[in-house]
């Protein structure tokens, strides 16, 4: 088995609008419930990408990638077919907060390249989510690497290749401390009740769709999505117009049309 770990540096934080300016893919053998760095077959690909737009100054301040550095680089569509093959060859994917950010951006960029891609059902070793699950803790990649591995990422943070490398080390450590995990158990363990990639919606014990945040958070209000459709459809219409991921907005749109899933 192989796990594909990846990280993206982008032009911004809105997954629907952000463009990739650097990617790093690491394919690592997976056996006995953990990454196997000693096995043959560990290979990587890292590249800068021309986003075909001006890189905002505030994002340059984060990752240090300038317009000049990517001016002569290929656009993402050049890399898309090869990266799709990497994804198809992987038994699972992983990263740091990749389920709600990097996965979504990658799907959008693939779509712009004319390739339909959905990562929703691929086993996802999202180390951010795993740490929250096992330790009820969260923080930046650099912060977690310092806590679990006593490594200072320092000025090398926000380089996609180094971030992916550190994510792999962190993933290996978290799995080792918790007895490893079978690939088929990954999504049920970490995302079993979630509907959307961001985890904003999930199923309650009765199999009804509920909010995990906001005005009608189920734990505070006891209201289901069907309840909200009935009592405050305007709130859902407002949410649909906001800057939320496409899969979440799709569920909201369907609910407004009277189609709410059940588990």
N, C-alpha and C positions, 0 to 999 in steps of 0.2 A: 504494500500500500504506500501511497505517497500523499503528503500534505503540501499544498501550495500556500506558502505564506507570502503576502504582498503588502506593499505600502505605496501610497501615492502622495506626491506634492502637487498642489493645484493652485489655480488662480484665485480661489475664494472658498467660502464655507457653505454656500448654498449649493446642495448637490445637483439641483436642476440646471444651474447656470455655470458651475465651476468647470474649468477645463484642466486636463492633466498636463503638467509640465515636466514631471519626472515620475517614472515608475520603477519598482524593483520587485521582481518575482524570484522567489527561492523555492525550489522543489526539493523536499526533504523526505527520505524514507521514513515510514511510520510502522513500528512493530511493538508488540507487547504493551500497547496502550500509550506509547510515547514516541517522540522523535528519536530517530536513530542516526546520530551524526557519524557513527563509525561505519555505516553501511555504504556501499557504492551507490551512486545515483543521485548524490547531492549536487545540484547545479543551479546556477543563477543567471538572471538577465536584468541589467539595469540600463536605463537610457533616459536622456533628456528628450523632451517633446516640444515642438513648436505649437503653442495653443492657438495660433492665428488671431491673437488679440494682444493688447497691451497688458502686461502683468501689473496689477495694482501695487502701488508703493507699499501699502501696509502688509501685503503678503510677501513681497521681496524682503521686508524687514524680518520676517519669520524664517524663511528658508534660504534666502540669499541668492535665489535664481533670478537673473535679470533678463530683460528682453534681448540683450546682446548675446547672452550665453545660449539662447535657443534659436537665434535668428536663422542659422543655417541647418537646423535640425529638421527631420521629417515631422509631418503632422501625425496625429494618433492613428489615422486610418491606415497608415503604412505598417504600423505594428499590429493592428487589430487581428488579422488572421492568425498570426503566429501566437499571440497571447491567448486567443480562443483555443488553440490546440493545447496549450499548457493547462488551461482550465478543464478541458475535456479529459486530459490525462490524469488529473488529480482526483483522488478519492475523497478529499475534503479540502476546504480552504480555511485560511486563518489570517489573523492580523490583530491590530490593536484598535478596537472600536470600529472594526471594518464592517460589521453587519449593518450599522446605521449610517455609515459615511462612505468608506472606500468602495464597498460593494455597489452602493447606489450610483455613485459617480461613474464607476466602471460600466455599469449597465447603460447609463445615458450615453457615454462616449461610444460604446459599441453600437448603440442605436444610430448615432450620428454617422457612424461608418457603414451603416446598412446591415448590421448584424444584430439579430434579435438574441438577447441573452437574459436569462433569469437565474440568479444565484440563490433564490429563496430556499429551494429544497436540497441544495448541496450542504452536507454536514459542515458546520461553521465553528471553527475553534477561535472564537473571538476572545482574546485574552482579557480584555477589559470586562466583558460580561462574566467570564469565568471567575475572576478575582472578586467581583461583586457577589457572585453566587456562593463561593466557598468562604469568603471572609467578610462579606458585607462592607467592602471597602471600595473606594474608587479614587482615581487620580490620573495624572499624566503618565505617559509611557516612561519618561525619565524618572518620575517619582517612584513608580512601582519597581523599575529596574534597580534603583538605589535601595529600596526597602528589601526586596527579595534577593538581590544578587550583590549588593554593595558595590555597584558599578556607577560611576559618574559619567553620564553621557556628554556632559559639558557642551562644547561648541559643535560637536558632531551631530547633535539632535537635529531633526528635520532634514537630514539627508536620507532619501528613501532606502538606499542600500543598508546604511548603518541602522536605521530604525527597524528594518525587517530583520536584520541579524539579531538585534537586541530583543525583538519580539519573540524570535525563536528560542533564545536562551531563557527568556522569562516563561514562555509556554512550557518548555521542558521542565523547569523548576516547579511550576505550579502543578503540573501533572504528576511529577515525582512525589511531591508532598501529599498528594491526594490519591495515590494508588493507580494512576493512569486512567484511561477511559477507552472503551471500544468505540470505533467510528460510528457504528449504528446507534449508539446511545447519546451521541453529542447533541443533536437538535432536541430530542425529547427532554434531556437533562437541563439544558440552558434556555430553550425557547419553546417548551412544550405547549404553553397556553397562549403564546403571542400570535396575533393575526398578521400584523404588519412588521416590517423589518425594524422599525424604530421602537417596537414594543409599546406603542401608545394605546393600542387596543389589545384586549385578550378575552379569553372565555372565563366566566365564573364557574362555580361548581355545578350550576344547572345547565351549562353549555351555552349561556347567553353572552352576547358581545357587550363588553363594558369598557369604559375609559380608565386608563391608569394615570391620568393627569388632568389638570384643568378644572373648570367650573363644575363638571359632573363626574369627577373622580369617584369611582364606585366605592372605594373604601370609606369615603366621607359621606356620600349621598345615597348609596344604595340604588342609584338609577342605572338602568341598562341603556344601551344604544336605542332600543325600541322605545323606551320611555322618553328619551330625549327627542326622538323624532316626533312623538305625540305632543310634548309639552313645550318644546323650544326648537322648532325646525330652523328658525332664524339663526340660532347659534351655530348649527351645522352648516348653513349656507355661508356664514361669516368665516368659519374654519376652512371651508373649501376654497375661499379666495385668498387665504393666507399662504405663507411660504412653508408648506409642509411637503414631505415626500409624496411622490405620485401614487405609491401603493396605498398609503393612508387616505389620500384624497379620493382614490377610487372606491374604497369601502364607504366613505362618507357619502359620495355621490350615489352609490347604489342604495344606501339606506334611505336617502331622500326620495328615491324612486320606489321605495317599498320593498327592497330586497336586502334583508339582513341575514347573514349566515348564522348557522347554529353548529355547534360542535357535534 
